[in-house]
Amino acid sequence: MEKMPSFENKENAKQRLIRLLKKKGAKDPEAKSLLDMWTREQEEQVEKENNPNGAIELNLRRARLYFEAGYVDEASENFEAARMQAWNENKQNLYQAIMAEMDKLESDLEQ
């Protein structure tokens, strides 16, 4: 009897990218290529959605991806970019949410 593949064992593109970044680093050709592809797809999605917060949300997704992969400096840069953009665009609720997330991640790193 043939066993059906389990979805739990399947790695999506983001998970694969995080794994490659952790294992091989951002300079690895495969990881770099996948990161470039992920970034292009995210940018295209932002353009299609015509969401006024799209660029901020892209920076947040990129920050979270870097954080999960262990690239704290890169994550911080993207969180900071998102935070400043929310501030500059007077999006106070989004700004506060970003600040709270940054504080939580900083607290998690200290533990």
Secondary structure, 3 states (H helix, E strand, C coil): CCCCCCHHHCCCHHHHHHHHHHHHCCCCHHHHHHHHHHHHHHHHHHHHHCCCCHHHHHHHHHHHHHHHHCCHHHHHHHHHHHHHHHHHCCCHHHHHHHHHHHHHHHHHHHC
